[in-house]
Amino acid sequence: MTKKLVAFFSASGVTARAARELAQAEGADLFEIVPEEPYTTADLDWRNRRSRSSLEERDRAIRPAVASHVDGMDAYDTVYVGFPIWWGHEPAIVDAFLESYDLSGKTVVPFATSGGSGASGANRSVVAACPGAHVEPARLVR
């Protein structure tokens, strides 16, 4: 029997709801990716080129600190990772989370929520963040 984890970052609660539903349907453990410095409404203002999320978008090397970590990540065979789509891909906090674990040999299943953008932009960056893992194509959840 495989052990599954649903890890998610949610800025507005939409991704959190989808993650809870997925975890229940899959019989998976649930983990919220929480930034050490929480995002404020001003941080999330995509129209402001100086907002935190806009700066992270322009500099894809930025990695915000994650406040907590999954205990026993080695025990999981499948890791679902959920996030909102920001500028066509996952937020930097998700990359920081993924890069903090050795996910080689695991199956990683990205899922995303979006008001209109597709999830395909996350495919390359999630694969890059999970060397040695089998990463399935990102799926959009509405």
Helices and strands as residue ranges (DSSP letters): E 4-8, H 14-26, E 29-32, H 52-58, G 73-75, E 78-84, H 92-99, E 107-113, H 122-129, E 134-135, E 139-141
